Amino acid sequence: MFNFKEIISVTLILFSVIDIVGSLPVIIDLRRKVGKIQSEQATVVSGVLMVSFLFVGERILNLFGVDVASFAVAGGLIIFLLGLEMILGRNIFKAGVDDTDGAAHIVPIAFPLIAGAGTLTTIISLRAEYQTVNIIIGIIINLVLIYAVLKSSEWLEVKLGPGGLSVIRKIFGIILLAIAIKLIKTNLMAGI
C-alpha cells in the first residue's frame, strides 16, 4: 500500500505544480500590502481543497461523462503549459493579486495560488497512476513545505534574491514538462 517511490514522485509533482517557491514574488508583494500572511489558515484551506478534490473530483468528472484517463491527458496538457510558463516567464494561468477584505491568506494564496486549477487537475490526474494513500501523503508533505515557505517568505526573499528565485522556477519548469509528457504518453496508451 505505502510505496516510498510513489510518495516521492507525487510529492515532487505537486511541489512543481504548486510552485510555492516560484510564487514567492506574489506572496512577498501581498505581505507588503496587507502586513501579514495567515500561514496556518492558508495552508489548512488549501489542504482541505486538495484532499476534497482527490475524493470528489472523479465523481464530478462522472457527471460530465469523462473518464480519469482522458482527464489525466487534459491534466498533462495543463501541466505542460505550467512548465512552459515557468521556463518562459509568461503568466498563462495566474491572475493578478487581489486583496479582498483582508482575506489575503485565502484569496489568492490558498486559492488559486496553491490549490488552483493546475493543482486540482494534477491531483485527479495522479489518481490514474498512483494509489490514493500515497497521494494523500504527498499532499501532506507539500502542505508542510507550503507552511514553511509562507512562514519564512521574508527570510527567503533576502537569501535567494531575484536570480535564485528565477533559477529554481526554471528547474521546476523542466521537471514539469517531463512529467507532463510521461502523463500524456501513459494515459494515451491506456486509452488505445
C-alpha positions, -999 to +999 in steps of 0.1 A: +000+000+000+026+026+011+051+030-017+081+052-010+088+058-047+052+068-054+052+092-024+084+109-036+070+111-072+037+126-060+054+150-037+078+163-064+050+165-090+027+185-066+057+206-054+064+216-090+028+223-099+021+243-068+053+261-073+052+278-039+088+290-043+081+304-077+051+322-062+073+339-036+072+372-055+034+373-053+034+362-017+061+388-008+041+416-027+009+406-009+027+405+025+039+441+018+003+452+010-016+436+039+012+434+065+010+398+075+000+365+058-020+340+079+002+310+070-018+285+091-052+293+076-038+294+040-022+260+045-053+244+061-077+258+034-055+247+005-051+212+021-089+208+025-094+219-011-068+194-024-080+164-003-116+171-011-109+173-048-090+140-046-121+122-034-149+142-051-132+152-083-138+119-100-175+120-092-177+154-107-160+140-138-186+112-140-213+138-140-199+151-173-191+116-187-153+120-186-131+091-176-099+096-154-075+087-183-090+114-205-088+139-176-052+128-170-043+136-206-060+170-202-042+175-169-009+166-186-015+193-212-022+218-184+010+207-165+029+211-198+016+247-201+025+254-165+060+241-172+063+263-202+050+292-181+078+286-156+106+283-182+095+312-204+085+335-176+050+342-190+018+342-169-008+320-185-029+309-155-023+332-126-045+363-124-034+395-107-033+396-069-065+410-054-069+417-017-105+411-009-115+424+025-082+413+042-087+377+033-053+376+017-045+343+033-073+326+015-077+346-018-053+345-037-029+324-016-049+292-007-070+295-038-059+299-067-022+303-059-017+270-040-048+249-047-056+263-082-067+248-114-033+233-122-030+216-087-065+202-087-062+189-122-029+173-113-044+156-082-071+140-103-045+131-130-023+114-103-052+091-094-047+074-128-012+063-118-008+064-080-026+049-050-048+073-030-029+068+003+004+078-014-012+109-030-025+120+004+009+116+020+024+136-009-003+163-003+006+164+034+043+167+027+036+196+004+014+213+030+043+212+054+066+227+028+040+253+019+036+263+055+074+266+059+077+288+028+048+310+038+062+314+074+097+322+061+089+342+030+106+373+043+138+354+051+137+335+017+133+368-002+166+380+013+185+347+010+176+337-026+174+371-043+158+376-077+184+354-095+180+324-072+142+325-075+144+326-113+168+296-114+146+275-091+115+283-111+131+272-144+144+240-130+109+230-118+095+241-152+117+215-169+107+188-144+071+196-151+075+193-188+090+158-185+062+148-161+035+161-184+049+142-214+050+110-193+015+115-181+001+121-216+020+092-231+009+067-204-027+077-205-029+078-243-015+043-244-041+032-218-069+045-240-058+026-271 
